[in-house]
Amino acid sequence: MPQVIVKNLFSKSIHCESNTEKLIDVLLTQTDWMHACGMKGKCTTCMAKVIEGETSLSELTEAEKRFVKLGRLKTHHRLACQVTVTDDVIIETPEQYKLPHLNYSE
Ligand code: FES
């Protein structure tokens, strides 16, 4: 099954239960991750920066395309509540969405 590594959370490694899971569901099994709109694709707080494995993620959703058009979702960034993980991927929490109660690494 796919593996998600969160580089700036001390390379925390999280195994997916299947290759059809949303990235946010995988993350929330092992860590806290911001998701202000309740995973409806209406904010960008669940954003993840993709370090390696962009092809291991599903295509951009309509919600993501809307944020790309608005300039709020840049290259190599995805919305964790929108994207499905199909293979191994390495991500980071973007600086602006780091949670104050978690310790982050470089
Ligand atoms: S939680 Fe709001 S877009 Fe993902």
py3Dmol code that shows the C-alpha trace and the ligand (Angstrom):
import py3Dmol

protein = """\
ATOM      1  CA  MET A   1       0.000   0.000   0.000  1.00  0.00           C
ATOM      2  CA  PRO A   2       1.165   3.573  -0.588  1.00  0.00           C
ATOM      3  CA  GLN A   3       3.197   5.418   2.003  1.00  0.00           C
ATOM      4  CA  VAL A   4       3.016   9.131   2.803  1.00  0.00           C
ATOM      5  CA  ILE A   5       6.113  10.754   4.304  1.00  0.00           C
ATOM      6  CA  VAL A   6       5.743  14.189   5.876  1.00  0.00           C
ATOM      7  CA  LYS A   7       9.259  15.562   5.532  1.00  0.00           C
ATOM      8  CA  ASN A   8       8.968  18.495   7.924  1.00  0.00           C
ATOM      9  CA  LEU A   9       7.337  16.381  10.620  1.00  0.00           C
ATOM     10  CA  PHE A  10      10.633  14.550  11.162  1.00  0.00           C
ATOM     11  CA  SER A  11       9.905  12.449   8.060  1.00  0.00           C
ATOM     12  CA  LYS A  12       6.899  10.838   9.688  1.00  0.00           C
ATOM     13  CA  SER A  13       5.884   7.848   7.612  1.00  0.00           C
ATOM     14  CA  ILE A  14       2.210   6.940   7.333  1.00  0.00           C
ATOM     15  CA  HIS A  15       0.951   3.852   5.519  1.00  0.00           C
ATOM     16  CA  CYS A  16      -2.285   4.038   3.563  1.00  0.00           C
ATOM     17  CA  GLU A  17      -4.930   1.362   4.045  1.00  0.00           C
ATOM     18  CA  SER A  18      -5.614   1.308   0.289  1.00  0.00           C
ATOM     19  CA  ASN A  19      -4.696   3.215  -2.874  1.00  0.00           C
ATOM     20  CA  THR A  20      -8.022   5.045  -2.921  1.00  0.00           C
ATOM     21  CA  GLU A  21      -7.717   7.122   0.268  1.00  0.00           C
ATOM     22  CA  LYS A  22      -7.836  10.898   0.434  1.00  0.00           C
ATOM     23  CA  LEU A  23      -4.532  12.371   1.591  1.00  0.00           C
ATOM     24  CA  ILE A  24      -6.221  14.150   4.519  1.00  0.00           C
ATOM     25  CA  ASP A  25      -7.691  10.856   5.801  1.00  0.00           C
ATOM     26  CA  VAL A  26      -4.247   9.252   5.691  1.00  0.00           C
ATOM     27  CA  LEU A  27      -2.632  12.203   7.498  1.00  0.00           C
ATOM     28  CA  LEU A  28      -5.258  12.381  10.229  1.00  0.00           C
ATOM     29  CA  THR A  29      -4.592   8.776  11.253  1.00  0.00           C
ATOM     30  CA  GLN A  30      -1.143   9.787  12.551  1.00  0.00           C
ATOM     31  CA  THR A  31      -0.981  13.555  12.984  1.00  0.00           C
ATOM     32  CA  ASP A  32      -3.006  16.727  13.195  1.00  0.00           C
ATOM     33  CA  TRP A  33      -3.505  18.629   9.918  1.00  0.00           C
ATOM     34  CA  MET A  34      -5.457  21.824   9.362  1.00  0.00           C
ATOM     35  CA  HIS A  35      -8.811  21.458   7.533  1.00  0.00           C
ATOM     36  CA  ALA A  36     -10.871  24.551   8.322  1.00  0.00           C
ATOM     37  CA  CYS A  37     -13.773  24.107   5.877  1.00  0.00           C
ATOM     38  CA  GLY A  38     -14.469  20.544   6.941  1.00  0.00           C
ATOM     39  CA  MET A  39     -12.826  19.004   3.860  1.00  0.00           C
ATOM     40  CA  LYS A  40     -15.264  20.574   1.398  1.00  0.00           C
ATOM     41  CA  GLY A  41     -12.701  22.115  -0.960  1.00  0.00           C
ATOM     42  CA  LYS A  42     -13.694  25.630   0.065  1.00  0.00           C
ATOM     43  CA  CYS A  43     -10.503  26.794   1.809  1.00  0.00           C
ATOM     44  CA  THR A  44      -6.815  26.060   1.307  1.00  0.00           C
ATOM     45  CA  THR A  45      -5.841  25.251   4.889  1.00  0.00           C
ATOM     46  CA  CYS A  46      -5.338  21.531   4.163  1.00  0.00           C
ATOM     47  CA  MET A  47      -2.694  22.398   1.559  1.00  0.00           C
ATOM     48  CA  ALA A  48       0.329  20.099   1.232  1.00  0.00           C
ATOM     49  CA  LYS A  49       3.520  20.884  -0.644  1.00  0.00           C
ATOM     50  CA  VAL A  50       4.540  17.878  -2.743  1.00  0.00           C
ATOM     51  CA  ILE A  51       8.287  17.202  -2.539  1.00  0.00           C
ATOM     52  CA  GLU A  52       8.358  13.899  -4.450  1.00  0.00           C
ATOM     53  CA  GLY A  53       5.723  11.732  -6.105  1.00  0.00           C
ATOM     54  CA  GLU A  54       3.349  14.158  -7.802  1.00  0.00           C
ATOM     55  CA  THR A  55       2.325  11.404 -10.201  1.00  0.00           C
ATOM     56  CA  SER A  56       1.267   9.336  -7.163  1.00  0.00           C
ATOM     57  CA  LEU A  57      -1.641  11.712  -6.616  1.00  0.00           C
ATOM     58  CA  SER A  58      -4.943  11.934  -8.475  1.00  0.00           C
ATOM     59  CA  GLU A  59      -5.644  14.655 -11.048  1.00  0.00           C
ATOM     60  CA  LEU A  60      -6.480  18.208  -9.965  1.00  0.00           C
ATOM     61  CA  THR A  61     -10.110  18.417  -8.849  1.00  0.00           C
ATOM     62  CA  GLU A  62     -12.482  21.222  -9.855  1.00  0.00           C
ATOM     63  CA  ALA A  63     -11.998  22.811  -6.407  1.00  0.00           C
ATOM     64  CA  GLU A  64      -8.212  22.778  -6.862  1.00  0.00           C
ATOM     65  CA  LYS A  65      -8.477  24.188 -10.394  1.00  0.00           C
ATOM     66  CA  ARG A  66     -10.560  27.047  -8.989  1.00  0.00           C
ATOM     67  CA  PHE A  67      -7.831  27.884  -6.443  1.00  0.00           C
ATOM     68  CA  VAL A  68      -5.128  27.594  -9.126  1.00  0.00           C
ATOM     69  CA  LYS A  69      -7.059  30.112 -11.232  1.00  0.00           C
ATOM     70  CA  LEU A  70      -7.321  32.425  -8.211  1.00  0.00           C
ATOM     71  CA  GLY A  71      -3.569  32.130  -7.609  1.00  0.00           C
ATOM     72  CA  ARG A  72      -4.096  30.508  -4.214  1.00  0.00           C
ATOM     73  CA  LEU A  73      -2.801  27.041  -5.144  1.00  0.00           C
ATOM     74  CA  LYS A  74       0.669  27.123  -6.633  1.00  0.00           C
ATOM     75  CA  THR A  75       2.676  24.529  -8.552  1.00  0.00           C
ATOM     76  CA  HIS A  76       3.635  21.485  -6.427  1.00  0.00           C
ATOM     77  CA  HIS A  77       0.856  22.200  -3.925  1.00  0.00           C
ATOM     78  CA  ARG A  78      -2.331  20.151  -3.473  1.00  0.00           C
ATOM     79  CA  LEU A  79      -5.372  20.209  -1.244  1.00  0.00           C
ATOM     80  CA  ALA A  80      -5.151  17.170   1.020  1.00  0.00           C
ATOM     81  CA  CYS A  81      -8.941  16.832   1.277  1.00  0.00           C
ATOM     82  CA  GLN A  82      -9.295  16.659  -2.501  1.00  0.00           C
ATOM     83  CA  VAL A  83      -6.493  14.403  -3.638  1.00  0.00           C
ATOM     84  CA  THR A  84      -6.313  10.605  -3.580  1.00  0.00           C
ATOM     85  CA  VAL A  85      -2.995   8.872  -2.864  1.00  0.00           C
ATOM     86  CA  THR A  86      -2.300   6.069  -5.350  1.00  0.00           C
ATOM     87  CA  ASP A  87       1.421   5.522  -4.651  1.00  0.00           C
ATOM     88  CA  ASP A  88       4.261   6.713  -2.417  1.00  0.00           C
ATOM     89  CA  VAL A  89       4.575  10.441  -1.914  1.00  0.00           C
ATOM     90  CA  ILE A  90       6.707  12.855   0.128  1.00  0.00           C
ATOM     91  CA  ILE A  91       5.016  16.059   1.268  1.00  0.00           C
ATOM     92  CA  GLU A  92       5.535  18.997   3.628  1.00  0.00           C
ATOM     93  CA  THR A  93       3.237  21.240   5.625  1.00  0.00           C
ATOM     94  CA  PRO A  94       3.439  24.731   4.073  1.00  0.00           C
ATOM     95  CA  GLU A  95       4.784  27.381   6.455  1.00  0.00           C
ATOM     96  CA  GLN A  96       1.477  29.291   6.641  1.00  0.00           C
ATOM     97  CA  TYR A  97      -0.498  26.225   7.705  1.00  0.00           C
ATOM     98  CA  LYS A  98       1.784  24.872  10.422  1.00  0.00           C
ATOM     99  CA  LEU A  99      -0.122  24.177  13.631  1.00  0.00           C
ATOM    100  CA  PRO A 100       1.191  25.916  16.748  1.00  0.00           C
ATOM    101  CA  HIS A 101       1.010  22.802  18.944  1.00  0.00           C
ATOM    102  CA  LEU A 102       3.144  20.603  16.651  1.00  0.00           C
ATOM    103  CA  ASN A 103       6.942  20.532  16.378  1.00  0.00           C
ATOM    104  CA  TYR A 104       8.252  20.746  12.843  1.00  0.00           C
ATOM    105  CA  SER A 105      11.673  19.842  11.485  1.00  0.00           C
ATOM    106  CA  GLU A 106      13.519  21.421   8.527  1.00  0.00           C
TER     107      GLU A 106
END
"""
ligand_1 = """\
4
FES
S -10.157 21.459 4.268
Fe -10.815 23.201 3.176
S -10.160 22.785 1.168
Fe -9.486 21.058 2.255
"""
view = py3Dmol.view(width=600, height=400)
view.addModel(protein, "pdb")
view.setStyle({"model": 0}, {"cartoon": {"style": "trace"}})
view.addModel(ligand_1, "xyz")
view.setStyle({"model": 1}, {"stick": {}})
view.zoomTo()
view.show()
